[in-house]
């Protein structure tokens, strides 16, 4: 029997031991201009191009760590008949599709796993169904390749995402089942959705939760995560941890490029962060709040100047690198729109991001990051272990149009401690 991987995420930058990803599939093609907005997209994606770009991303990750595909994990747990029945019942009840429950249970596990992700067409076995304009009885999970949001590794637990949009809730249901039942993982899941009957305003997604240190979380509140969602997280942490700091950054509700904190702020190294300066550093109406809990109770809640200043006061003195560079606000806005601040660390000072954000990459280069093409890594032309600080670039003509970057497309389950 393979050894279980315990959830161990006490930083954003520790060397990566394991990560969950989802290669985009037919669910992306099952999107039309008519339903794109409902699917949380402003445009439809070309699957062929998106796959090519994603394969670069996946290829780099496979060179440096253990990768798990959501589809493979789901197929595995569906071989357990009890898990299969429970998961199908929960999904059908949540989506008002109890009439297809038996139909789904008759499917072999591999076919069912595919259907739960790619969508289940309406069966035209009644006049009502024949005349129905809705194509799918279970809608495709167009956003699932952004695995970050549906489950959140925090310290030694996994918080199930409480998604702001009902169209993404099945992702959370699937990820909770994977962590609860797959033999590869050892963790405890915490589900804020159980509290929604008491407080319907609870929402928290993984793009808004960054683990800065073993006693510091950085969280965003905006269109996807609410104050009530962060309060739920604080309630759990204050009873578990002796001392806990939470820095909360308010985000604009529009445009869509500001959906999560990691679209304007990510951690790159022990002493470096990436920021979108107009939101993080400039004087504006969006507050930064420091919450401190000790001994099971919140000791204070107070405003701080900005995230880097709040972290500096807690002993994390970070040099900001500016998304889009620091010379032209137009470049900053353009590159932030295409996830120019959204980097994923595979180790301290070792990050992945989109090649299209050239001004951001120049700023990183000035800060000592060597720019490396993903193809050179995959082909073995570059030995990453020999380079102290780098950014591996993947093509990004299609993937960013889905509204996320390298951090969005990863769910780390374990990292090594940071010195």
C-alpha positions in Angstrom: 0.0 0.0 0.0 1.3 3.5 -0.9 2.1 5.8 1.9 -0.5 8.5 2.4 0.4 12.1 1.8 -0.6 14.2 4.8 -1.8 17.8 4.1 1.2 20.0 5.0 0.9 23.6 3.7 2.5 26.0 6.1 3.7 28.4 3.4 3.1 29.5 -0.2 6.7 28.9 -1.2 8.0 25.7 0.4 9.4 23.0 -2.0 6.4 21.3 -3.5 5.8 17.6 -2.5 2.5 17.1 -4.2 -0.1 19.0 -6.2 -3.6 18.3 -7.6 -4.3 19.6 -11.2 -7.0 19.1 -13.8 -6.2 19.1 -17.5 -9.0 20.9 -19.3 -11.2 18.5 -21.3 -14.5 18.4 -23.2 -16.2 20.4 -20.5 -14.4 23.5 -21.9 -15.8 22.7 -25.4 -19.3 22.3 -23.9 -19.5 26.0 -23.6 -21.3 28.3 -26.0 -21.5 32.1 -26.3 -25.0 31.9 -24.9 -24.0 30.1 -21.6 -20.5 31.6 -21.2 -21.5 34.3 -18.8 -23.4 31.7 -16.6 -20.2 29.6 -16.7 -18.3 32.7 -15.3 -16.5 33.3 -18.6 -16.5 36.5 -20.7 -15.6 34.4 -23.8 -15.4 30.8 -24.9 -12.0 28.9 -25.0 -10.4 26.9 -27.8 -9.7 23.6 -26.2 -7.0 22.6 -28.6 -4.9 25.7 -27.9 -5.8 25.6 -24.1 -4.6 22.0 -23.9 -1.3 22.7 -25.7 -0.6 25.5 -23.2 -1.8 23.5 -20.2 0.5 20.5 -21.3 3.5 22.9 -20.9 2.4 23.8 -17.4 1.7 20.2 -16.5 5.0 19.0 -18.0 7.0 21.4 -15.8 5.2 20.3 -12.7 5.8 16.7 -13.5 9.5 17.4 -13.7 9.6 18.8 -10.1 6.9 17.1 -8.0 4.2 14.5 -7.7 1.1 15.4 -9.7 -2.4 14.1 -9.3 -5.1 14.5 -11.9 -8.7 15.2 -10.6 -10.1 12.8 -13.1 -7.9 9.9 -12.0 -8.6 10.6 -8.4 -12.4 10.7 -9.0 -12.3 7.4 -11.0 -10.5 5.8 -8.2 -12.9 6.7 -5.4 -15.9 5.8 -7.6 -14.8 2.1 -7.6 -16.1 2.1 -4.0 -19.8 1.4 -4.4 -20.8 3.2 -1.2 -18.8 6.3 -2.1 -20.3 6.2 -5.6 -23.9 6.1 -4.3 -23.3 8.8 -1.7 -21.5 11.2 -4.1 -24.1 10.8 -6.9 -27.0 11.3 -4.4 -25.4 14.4 -3.0 -24.7 15.9 -6.4 -28.2 15.1 -7.8 -29.9 16.5 -4.7 -27.8 19.7 -4.8 -28.5 20.3 -8.5 -32.2 19.3 -8.5 -31.5 16.3 -10.8 -32.8 13.4 -8.7 -34.6 12.0 -11.8 -31.2 11.0 -13.3 -29.7 9.5 -10.1 -30.4 5.9 -11.1 -29.2 6.6 -14.6 -25.9 7.8 -13.3 -25.5 4.9 -10.8 -25.8 2.5 -13.7 -22.7 3.9 -15.3 -19.2 2.3 -14.8 -17.0 4.3 -12.6 -14.7 5.6 -15.3 -17.7 6.8 -17.5 -19.4 8.4 -14.4 -16.2 10.3 -13.5 -16.1 11.8 -17.0 -19.8 12.6 -16.9 -19.6 14.4 -13.6 -17.0 16.7 -15.0 -17.9 17.1 -18.7 -21.7 17.2 -18.1 -24.7 15.0 -18.6 -26.9 15.8 -21.6 -30.7 15.9 -21.0 -32.2 12.6 -22.0 -34.8 13.1 -24.6 -37.1 10.4 -23.3 -40.1 12.6 -22.5 -41.8 15.4 -24.4 -40.9 17.8 -21.6 -37.2 17.0 -22.0 -37.5 17.1 -25.8 -38.9 20.6 -25.7 -36.4 21.8 -23.0 -34.0 24.4 -24.2 -31.5 23.3 -21.6 -28.9 21.0 -23.1 -27.5 19.5 -19.9 -29.2 17.8 -16.9 -25.8 18.2 -15.1 -24.0 21.2 -16.5 -20.3 20.9 -17.5 -17.7 22.0 -15.0 -16.1 24.6 -17.2 -13.9 26.1 -14.4 -12.5 22.9 -12.9 -9.0 23.3 -14.3 -8.7 26.1 -11.8 -8.4 23.5 -9.0 -7.3 26.1 -6.4 -10.8 27.3 -5.5 -12.8 24.2 -4.7 -10.5 22.9 -1.9 -8.1 24.9 0.2 -5.0 23.4 1.9 -4.5 25.3 5.1 -1.8 24.0 7.5 -2.7 20.3 8.1 -6.4 20.6 7.0 -8.4 21.0 3.8 -11.1 23.6 3.9 -13.8 22.8 1.3 -14.5 25.7 -1.0 -17.8 27.4 -0.3 -18.3 28.7 -3.9 -19.8 32.1 -4.6 -21.6 30.7 -7.7 -23.8 27.6 -7.6 -22.4 26.6 -11.0 -19.1 25.6 -9.2 -20.5 23.9 -6.1 -20.1 20.4 -7.7 -16.4 21.0 -7.8 -16.3 21.4 -4.0 -18.5 18.3 -3.5 -16.1 16.2 -5.7 -13.0 17.5 -4.0 -14.4 16.9 -0.5 -15.0 13.2 -1.5 -11.5 12.9 -3.0 -9.9 14.1 0.2 -12.2 12.1 2.4 -11.9 8.8 0.6 -8.9 8.6 -1.7 -6.1 6.4 -0.2 -3.4 8.8 -1.3 -4.3 11.5 1.1 -4.4 11.8 4.9 -6.2 14.9 6.1 -9.3 16.3 7.8 -11.8 18.2 5.7 -13.7 21.2 7.1 -16.8 22.2 5.2 -18.2 25.7 5.6 -21.1 24.7 3.4 -22.6 22.9 6.3 -23.1 26.3 8.0 -24.9 27.9 5.0 -28.3 27.0 6.4 -27.4 29.3 9.4 -25.6 31.9 7.3 -26.3 32.0 3.6 -23.6 34.7 3.1 -20.7 32.3 3.7 -18.4 32.1 0.7 -14.7 31.3 0.5 -12.6 30.2 -2.4 -9.0 29.1 -2.6 -7.8 32.0 -4.7 -8.5 34.3 -1.7 -6.5 32.3 0.9 -2.7 32.5 1.0 -0.6 30.8 3.7 2.1 33.2 4.4 3.7 31.5 7.4 2.7 28.9 10.0 0.9 31.6 12.0 -0.1 34.1 9.2 -2.9 33.8 6.6 -3.5 36.5 4.0 -7.1 36.5 2.7 -9.1 38.5 0.2 -12.7 39.5 0.4 -14.6 40.6 -2.7 -16.8 39.0 -5.4 -15.9 35.4 -4.5 -15.1 35.4 -0.7 -17.2 37.2 1.9 -16.4 38.5 5.4 -18.6 35.7 6.7 -16.5 33.1 4.9 -13.3 34.5 6.4 -15.0 34.6 9.8 -15.8 30.9 9.4 -12.1 30.3 8.8 -11.0 32.4 11.7 -13.4 30.5 14.0 -11.8 27.3 13.1 -8.2 28.6 13.4 -8.6 30.4 16.7 -9.8 27.2 18.4 -7.0 25.2 16.8 -3.9 27.5 16.9 -2.5 29.2 20.0 -1.6 32.3 18.0 -3.0 33.2 14.6 -2.7 36.4 12.4 -5.0 37.0 9.5 -4.4 39.9 7.1 -7.5 40.6 5.1 -7.5 42.7 1.9 -10.7 44.2 0.4 -10.9 43.8 -3.4 -13.0 45.6 -6.0 -16.2 43.8 -7.0 -15.5 44.6 -10.6 -13.9 44.1 -13.1 -13.7 40.3 -13.2 -9.8 40.3 -13.2 -10.0 41.1 -9.4 -12.0 38.0 -8.5 -9.4 36.7 -6.1 -6.6 38.1 -4.0 -4.0 36.0 -5.9 -4.9 38.1 -9.0 -3.2 41.1 -7.3 -0.9 39.6 -4.7 1.3 36.4 -4.6 4.3 35.3 -2.6 7.4 34.4 -4.6 10.3 33.9 -2.2 11.2 34.4 1.5 11.7 38.1 0.8 9.8 38.8 -2.5 6.2 39.2 -3.4 4.3 40.1 -6.6 1.8 42.9 -6.3 -0.6 44.9 -8.5 0.4 48.3 -7.2 -2.9 50.3 -7.7 -4.8 48.0 -5.4 -2.1 46.9 -2.9 -0.1 50.0 -2.4 -1.9 53.1 -3.7 -4.3 55.1 -1.6 -7.7 53.8 -2.3 -11.0 52.8 -0.6 -10.0 49.2 -0.2 -9.1 48.4 3.4 -6.3 46.1 4.7 -7.3 44.7 8.1 -5.1 42.8 10.6 -6.9 40.3 12.9 -5.1 38.6 15.7 -6.4 35.6 17.7 -4.8 34.1 20.7 -5.9 31.5 23.2 -9.1 30.8 21.4 -10.4 34.3 21.1 -9.9 37.3 18.8 -7.7 39.9 20.6 -8.0 42.7 18.1 -9.1 43.8 14.6 -7.4 46.9 13.2 -6.6 48.5 9.9 -3.1 48.6 8.5 -1.6 50.6 5.7 -1.2 47.8 3.2 -0.3 44.1 2.9 3.5 44.4 2.7 3.5 46.8 5.7 1.3 44.5 7.7 3.5 41.5 6.9 6.7 43.6 7.7 5.3 44.3 11.2 5.0 40.5 11.6 8.6 39.9 10.6 8.1 39.2 6.9 9.9 42.0 5.1 9.0 41.5 1.5 10.3 43.4 -1.5 7.4 44.0 -3.9 7.8 43.3 -7.6 5.2 45.2 -9.6 2.9 43.5 -12.0 3.3 45.2 -15.4 6.4 46.9 -14.2 6.5 50.3 -12.5 6.6 52.7 -15.4 3.3 52.7 -17.1 -0.2 52.2 -15.6 -1.5 50.9 -18.9 1.0 48.0 -18.9 0.1 47.3 -15.3 -3.7 47.1 -16.1 -3.2 45.0 -19.3 -0.9 42.5 -17.6 -3.0 42.2 -14.4 -6.0 41.5 -16.6 -4.1 38.4 -18.0 -3.1 37.1 -14.6 0.3 39.0 -14.5 0.3 38.8 -10.7 -0.8 35.2 -10.4 2.4 33.2 -9.9 2.8 29.7 -8.4 5.9 28.8 -6.4 7.3 25.3 -6.7 10.0 26.3 -4.2 11.4 29.5 -2.6 12.2 31.8 -5.5 11.2 29.2 -8.1 8.0 30.2 -9.8 5.8 29.6 -12.8 3.8 32.2 -14.8 2.6 33.3 -18.2 5.1 34.3 -20.9 2.8 37.0 -22.3 3.3 39.4 -19.4 6.6 40.7 -20.7 6.8 43.8 -18.5 6.2 41.8 -15.4 8.9 39.3 -16.5 11.3 42.2 -17.0 10.6 43.4 -13.5 11.3 39.9 -12.1 14.5 39.7 -14.1 15.7 42.9 -12.5 14.9 41.3 -9.1 17.2 38.4 -9.9 14.9 35.9 -11.5 16.2 34.0 -14.5 13.6 33.7 -17.3 13.3 30.0 -18.5 11.0 28.7 -21.2 8.9 25.7 -20.2 9.9 23.8 -23.3 13.5 23.9 -22.3 12.6 22.4 -18.9 10.4 19.7 -20.4 13.1 18.7 -22.9 15.8 18.6 -20.2 17.8 21.4 -21.6 17.7 23.2 -18.3 18.4 21.7 -14.8 16.3 23.7 -12.5 18.1 22.4 -9.4 21.2 24.3 -10.6 19.4 27.7 -10.6 18.8 29.6 -7.4 16.0 31.9 -8.5 13.9 31.6 -11.7 10.5 31.9 -13.4 9.4 29.2 -15.8 7.2 30.7 -18.5 4.3 28.9 -20.2 2.4 30.2 -23.3 -0.7 32.1 -22.3 -2.8 33.1 -25.3 -5.8 31.0 -24.4 -5.6 29.8 -20.7 -5.6 33.4 -19.2 -8.9 34.0 -21.0 -10.5 31.6 -18.5 -9.7 34.2 -15.8 -6.7 32.7 -14.0 -3.0 31.9 -13.9 -0.5 29.3 -12.6 -1.6 29.6 -8.9 -5.3 29.3 -9.9 -4.5 26.0 -11.7 -2.9 24.3 -8.8 -4.0 22.7 -5.5 -0.9 22.0 -3.5 -1.3 19.3 -0.8 2.1 19.2 0.7 5.2 21.4 0.9 8.5 21.1 2.7 9.1 23.5 5.6 10.8 26.8 4.7 14.0 27.7 6.7 
